[in-house]
C-alpha cells in the first residue's frame, strides 16, 4: 500500500483578511513551508500533491525546492471551494485502488508523529476511512444575531481536523458521487458517509488546529518558538582608520560618507564581520579569519559574501536568526542617522524583520583608541533558533 499526501493550499483566507493563507509568513517562512517541514519529517510519503491557488503556482513551486529529496507535485486548485480543490488533487494522484490517500490542510501545522502513525495504521489494519479530531469538551451552541438558538449536548461530539485518510478508490467514488448529486462539504471523509462506510475517529491533541484567524497565527508562532532550541553567540571585530584616501567606510553594507575607510584586506565591514563571528560562535564554529583569508585570495573583498557562508552553514544546521543586537564604539563619524539604512540592509541579508535588529553606539569618551577616533569597534550578540 502506497501512501499519498494531498495538501490543500488554495484557500484565499477570507477570515484572515483575504490573504492567501498558504503563503502567510510565520517567523519569516510561509505557512506551507512549516506544514511540509513537519509532515516530511514525520513520514516518507510516496507522493505529495500540493493543490495551490492558481496565482501562487510559481511561488509555491519555488518554495517546494526547499525540500529537494521529496517527491512533490504542485497543481492548480479551484477558485470555487475546498471540495473542488481536493478533487483536483485526487485527479493528480497516481495510485492503485487500495492505496492510501491523506487529505491535509496547509493551515494544520502541528500534527504529531504518534497521531499520524495511528491514522495510517488504522487504514493499514483494514479500515477504509479515518480522521484526526479532538473530543469536544465545551458546550456547543447555535447562535444567530448574537442570540442562542439551540444548545447541544457535547456528548459524543468531535471537532474534525486533518489529515483525513481514505482508500483511493473510496475517495474517488465519494468525490464522483458528490459531483453527480451536487453535494458540498468542507470535510473529506464526510463525502463517503452516504456510501455506508464506517469512518473511524483518531484522537489528536489540541495543538493540531486549523489556522483561521490572526489570533491563530500568533498562537502558531508561540508553539513553534516553544518547540525550538535557542543558542547565543557573541562576536567582535575592530579596525583602525586607513590613511588611504581611496577607501570608503562601509558598515552593514552601507557606505558612510565623509569618513575615511577602515584598514583591511576586505571592504572592512566590521558589522558583518562581528555578526559572522557571533553566528559562528553560537554554532560552536571558528572565527571569520579563515573564511576571509580564503576569499580574499580569490579576490573577493565584499564582506556580505563572507556572511553568506556562515548563513549557509546555519541553514544546513536548520538554524534561523532570531534577533541581533549590535553595539558600536566610535568617536567618529556620527552614525545614528545611518542606523535605519543599516537595519534595512541587514534585514534583507538575514531575512529578518527590522524590528529584530538593534543597533547602539557609544563615543567611548576618549578612553580607548576607538574613543579617541582612531578606529571603530563592533560587538554583536546573536540568538539563533532551531525548530525541533
N, C-alpha and C positions, 0 to 999 in steps of 0.2 A: 504493500500500500504506500503510494507516494503521497506526500503532504504538500499541498499548495496553499499559499497565503495570498489573499486579496486584501489590499489596504485601500480603503475608501478615503480619498483625499481631494475630492472635487467640490466640497462644500464652500458656499460663499460666506458663511459666518454671519448670518442675519442678526443673530442675538449677540454678536460681539462687535457690532459696528460695520457690518458688510465688508469685513476683511477676509480674504481667502485664508481660511483657518490653517491649512497645512503649512503655509509659509510665514505665519506669525512667529516672530522670534522669541525664544525664551533663553536667556543667558547668551545671547548672540548667535543662536542656532535656530533654524526653523523647526516648528513643532514636528514635522515629518521626519527630520533628522533624529530627534530623540526617540520617536516611535520605531524607526528602523534600527537604530542603535540598540535599543533594548531587546527587540524581538530576535534580531540576528545573533545576539549573544546567547539567547535562551535556547535556540533551536536552529539546526541546519535544514532549512526548507528546500525542497526540490525546485521550487519556483516561487517567485514573488511577483505579483502583479500590482502595480500602483495605478489606481484609477484617479487621474488628475483633472482639474479644471482645464478646459481647452486652452485658456490663455496662459496657463502655468507650465505647459509641457516642457518648454526649453529650460526653465529654471529647475524643474524637478528632475529632468534628465541630468542636469549638471550636478545637482545635489546627490543623486544616486551614484555618481562616480566616486563619492567618498567611501563607498562600500564595494571595492573592486573585485573582491572574491565571492560576491553574492550574485546569484542569477536573478536579476531584476529587469522587468519589462514595464515600461510606462505606457499607458493607453489613455485615450480621451474619455472623460466621464460625461455625464448628462447634465444639461442646464436645467432639466425638469425637476428631478428628485433623486434621493439617495438610492431608491429601489432600482431605478433605471441604470444608475452608475454601477450598482452591484451586478446587474445583468450584463453590462458591457465587460466588466471584469471577468465574469464567468465565461463569456464568449472567448476571451483571450487565453483561458487556461487550456493547456494541452494535457488532458487527463484521461485515465481509464475510468470506466463506470464506477468501480469500487474504491477509487482514490478518495482521499480526504481533502476537503476544501475548508479553509478557515476564512471567515469574513471578519475584518477588523477595522475599526475607526481609527484614522490617523490621530484623533484627539484623545485616544485612550493610551496614555504613555507609560503606565505603571503596572503592567501585568507582571506577576511574579512567576518564577520558574516552576514552582510546585503546582500552581494553578494551571499553567499551560500543559504541563505533563499530565495532570489529572484529566484535563479536557481531551487531549489526544488519546490517552489510554482508554477513556470511556468509549470512544468510537472504535478503537482497535479491539476492544473487548466484545464487539458485536452490535453495539447500538448504532443508530443511523443519524441521530441529531442530538446536539447538546450545546449548552451555552454557559458562560460565566455570568454570575449575578450575585447580588447581595440580598440576604433576607431583610425584609423591611421591618424596622423596629419602631418607626414613628407612625402615628395615626394619619392615614391619608384622608383628605377632604376635597371634594369637588367644589370650586369657588367660581362664581360669576358675578361681575360688577362688585368685587370685593366682599361678596356675601356668600356664606356657606350654603350650598345647595344639597349636598349629600355627605354624610360621614360614613366611611367604610371601615370595616374591621381589618386590622393589619395582619390577621392570622392567615398564613399560607401565601402572603403576597411577597413578591420578589422584584427587585429592581434589576432589569436585564442590562448587561454590559457586553463587551466584546473582548476576545474573539468568540464567534459563534461557529460551531462545527457542523458540517453536513457532508454526507457521502455525495460525491459529484453527481451521480445520476439522479439522486433525490433533489439536490439543489436545482439542477437543470429542469426537472419536472415541475418543481414548485414555481419557478420563475415563469415557465411557459404557461402554466395554468393561470397564474396571476395576470399575465398579459392577455390571455383569451377572455378572462372574466372581468378585466379592467379593475382588478383589486389593487389596493395600495396599502403598503405597510412600511414603517420605519425600522422594522426588525427583520432579520434574515430568517431565523427559524420559524417565525410566525407564518411565513409563506407556505410551509408544509404542514401546518397544524390541520388544515382541512383535508389533507390526504390520509389522515388517521394514523400518522406516525407518532410514536412516543418520543417526546423531547425531554432530555434529561438536564437537570439543573446542577451545575458545579459551583459551590460557594466560593466567592472570592473576597478579598479584603476591600475595605472602603477606599483604599488608595487607587484601586482600579476604577476611576471615574472618568466620564467624558467631559472634556473641557468645553464649556458652552458660554462662559461669561468672563469678564475681566477679573472678577474675584477668583475664578478658577485658574486663570493664568498666574496670579500671584501665589496661589496655593501650589501650583505645579512647580514654580521656581523654588519655593521653600522646600518642597520634597526633594528636588534634585540636589539642592545645597545640603540637605540633611543627610543625603547618601553620598557625600563627597569627602575626599581626603584633601585637606588644606596643608600646603607646605609653604615655608617662607624662606626668602633669601635676601641677603644684603650685599650690594655691590658698590664699589667706589672706583673713581678714576679722577686723575688730575693732570693738568698740563699747564706749562707756563706759556706766556705770550711769545710769539716768534718775532724776530726782527725783520723777517721777510715781508716786504710791503705787498707782495702779490697774493698772499694767502688770506682767505676770508674766515671770519668767525662763524662756525656752523654749530648750532645747538638744537638737538631734536629735529634735524634735517632742515631747520630754518636758518637762513643767512641773516646774521645780525649786522646791520650797517654801522659804519663809523667806529669800527673797532678792529684792532689787529687780530689775526688768526692765532690759533694755538699750535705750538710746535709739536709735530707728529708726522710719522710716515704716511698716515692716513689723512682723512679730512679733519681729524681731531675732534670729532663729535663726541665729547665725553659723556653727554647724557645717554646716548645709545650704548656707549662702552660700559657705563655703570649699570644700565638695565641688563645688558648681556651678562655681566658678572653676577648680578643678583639672581637672574633666572638660572644660570648655570650652577650657582651655589645651592639654590633650592633643590636642584635635581642631583646634587652630590657630584657635580662635574667640576672641571677646572676653569681657570680664568681665560679672558679673551686673548691673551698674548699669542698662543699657538695658532689660533684661527686667523688673527690679524696678520701674523708674520707670513703664513702660507698664502693668504690672499694678496697681501702687498707684493710678494714676489711675482704674482701673476698679473700685477698691475692694477689690482682692484683697491681703490682707496675710499670708496663710498662705504661709510660705516653702516648704512642700512643693510648692505649685503652681509656684513658680519652678524648683525642682529637676526637676519633671516635664518642663518644657520642654526642658532640656538632655538628659534621659534619652530624650526623643522624638527629639532630634537624633542622639544616639548610635545609637539603633535604626535610623534611616534610613541611617546610615553603616555599619550592621551591626557596631557595636562592642558588646561585653559588658563589664560592670565585672568586673575580675579580682580586685582587692583594694583596700582603702582603709586608710590609716594617718592617724590624727588626733592632733594634738598641741595641747593647750590650755595657755595661760598665765593663771593666775588665783590671786590670793592668797585670794579668797573667791568664792563659798562652797566648802565641801568637796564635791568632785564624784565621787570614786571610787565611792561607794555607788550612784551612778546609772548607772554605765557599762553594767551588764547590761541595764537598760531601754532605754538609748540604742542599744546594739548591736542589740537585738531589733527596735526600731522602724526603724532604718536597714536592717536585713536585709530587712524587709518592703517598704520603698520601693524598694530597689535590686535586689530578687530575688537576694540574695547570702547565702551561708551566714554565720552569725555568726562562724565561725572565720576568715573572710576580712576581718574588720574589727578593727583595732587602735586603741585609744584610750589616750593617756597624758596626764598633766597635771603641770605644774610650778608651784610657788608664785611663782616669779620673784624670790624672796629680796629683795623691796623695791627691786630695781634699775631697774625700769621702772614706768610708770603702772599696768600690769596687776599687777605685783608689789607695788604699793602698795595694791591693792584698789580701784582707780578704774574698772576695767572688765575685759573678757575678750578675749583674742586667740586665734584658732584658725588653725592651719596644717594643710592636708590634702594628702596625697600619694595620687594615684590612678593605678592601672595599668588600661588598657583593652585588651581583646583582640579582634582581628578575625580570624575564621576565613577563611582563603584558600580 
